[in-house]
Amino acid sequence: MAVDFEKIYTEHFSAVYKFVLSISQDEHIAEEVTQESFFKAMKKIDEFNGECKLYVWLCQIAKNTYYSLYKNRKRYFDIDRDIPAQSDIETDLLDKEMSRRLHILIHNLDEPYKEVFTLRVFGELPFSQIGELFDKTDSWARLIFYRAKKQLQEEIV
């Protein structure tokens, strides 16, 4: 069966791009990841079995592509920024330590809690889209998010 990949690209590029942009918060990265994702999808289109919507399958490829890129690129602080005052440094260190602790706790969450929490908080996706990505309802996504948040709150104390 011949697949019209150009039609798939035309119909889904914008939605997949917006999804990646919501996760990355960077237009250039979103563009790069979306292009790479469609390239991967084109190579693997014969493996698409139709168990989920094509959009969901493409977003899963995009999400995995983004996280692979994110792991490979190290995040560096801007060296040229002004050095803050001593009290600001102490506050900054405390904030960084709390942030580090929270990220470790998020990393240690079981799936799907980790991914739902990440998509909601960092990706700023609505519950309806999160539910769709998992082929579930938005109520399911709300419940999983609530449970993940509750677990994190209990751990952070």
TORSE-169269 format. One record per residue (C-alpha): residue in one letter; z, y, x. Coordinates in steps of 0.05 Angstrom, whole numbers, padded with zeros to 5 digits, always signed. Last residue first. Layout:
TORSE-169269
AZYX/...
END
This chain:
TORSE-169269
V+01055+00357+00172/I+00982+00345+00191/E+00982+00272+00168/E+01002+00285+00096/Q+00953+00342+00089/L+00898+00299+00119/Q+00911+00243+00069/K+00911+00293+00011/K+00845+00323+00034/A+00814+00254+00040/R+00840+00235-00030/Y+00814+00300-00060/F+00746+00291-00027/I+00740+00219-00052/L+00759+00242-00123/R+00710+00300-00123/A+00654+00255-00096/W+00667+00204-00151/S+00666+00259-00203/D+00599+00282-00175/T+00572+00214-00191/K+00548+00161-00141/D+00484+00145-00104/F+00519+00165-00040/L+00473+00224-00028/E+00474+00239-00102/G+00549+00244-00103/I+00547+00293-00045/Q+00494+00334-00081/S+00536+00337-00145/F+00599+00353-00106/P+00567+00416-00079/L+00551+00418-00005/E+00589+00465+00041/G+00566+00425+00102/F+00631+00437+00139/V+00679+00429+00081/R+00641+00387+00030/L+00597+00346+00077/T+00655+00335+00125/F+00702+00313+00069/V+00650+00266+00040/E+00634+00238+00109/K+00706+00225+00129/Y+00727+00197+00061/P+00669+00148+00057/E+00689+00122+00107/D+00757+00118+00139/L+00789+00180+00168/N+00800+00179+00243/H+00749+00234+00257/I+00782+00278+00205/L+00850+00268+00240/I+00819+00284+00308/H+00786+00346+00278/L+00853+00368+00250/R+00888+00360+00316/R+00834+00399+00353/S+00838+00454+00301/M+00913+00457+00308/E+00906+00460+00383/K+00852+00513+00379/D+00895+00556+00332/L+00954+00550+00379/L+00910+00569+00438/D+00881+00628+00401/T+00951+00653+00382/E+00972+00648+00455/I+00908+00682+00479/D+00916+00738+00427/S+00986+00751+00453/Q+00958+00757+00524/A+00902+00806+00505/P+00832+00778+00495/I+00780+00767+00550/D+00716+00800+00527/R+00657+00755+00512/D+00607+00740+00568/I+00626+00666+00576/D+00605+00650+00504/F+00640+00584+00489/Y+00601+00520+00499/R+00585+00466+00448/K+00555+00406+00482/R+00490+00380+00455/N+00483+00305+00452/K+00535+00295+00397/Y+00503+00349+00354/L+00434+00319+00363/S+00458+00251+00341/Y+00496+00283+00283/Y+00433+00321+00262/T+00389+00259+00266/N+00439+00219+00225/K+00441+00273+00172/A+00365+00279+00171/I+00356+00204+00163/Q+00407+00204+00107/C+00372+00264+00076/L+00305+00228+00077/W+00336+00167+00042/V+00369+00212-00010/Y+00303+00248-00023/L+00267+00181-00031/K+00316+00162-00085/C+00355+00099-00072/E+00339+00024-00073/G+00266+00042-00062/N+00256-00004-00003/F+00239+00046+00051/E+00224+00003+00112/D+00149+00018+00108/I+00166+00092+00115/K+00198+00080+00184/K+00149+00118+00229/M+00139+00172+00176/A+00214+00176+00166/K+00225+00187+00240/F+00174+00244+00242/F+00204+00272+00178/S+00273+00272+00211/E+00247+00305+00274/Q+00217+00362+00233/T+00282+00369+00193/V+00324+00368+00256/E+00283+00422+00290/E+00281+00467+00229/A+00355+00458+00215/I+00371+00472+00288/H+00331+00537+00286/E+00361+00558+00219/D+00433+00547+00240/Q+00490+00532+00191/S+00484+00459+00214/I+00507+00423+00151/S+00479+00470+00098/L+00417+00480+00141/V+00406+00405+00141/F+00408+00402+00065/K+00364+00464+00059/Y+00312+00432+00106/V+00315+00367+00065/A+00301+00406+00001/S+00245+00447+00032/F+00211+00387+00064/H+00213+00343+00002/E+00149+00355-00038/T+00104+00376+00020/Y+00128+00320+00066/I+00122+00267+00012/K+00051+00292-00004/E+00033+00291+00070/F+00062+00221+00073/D+00012+00194+00023/V+00032+00121+00030/A-00021+00067+00029/M+00000+00000+00000/
END
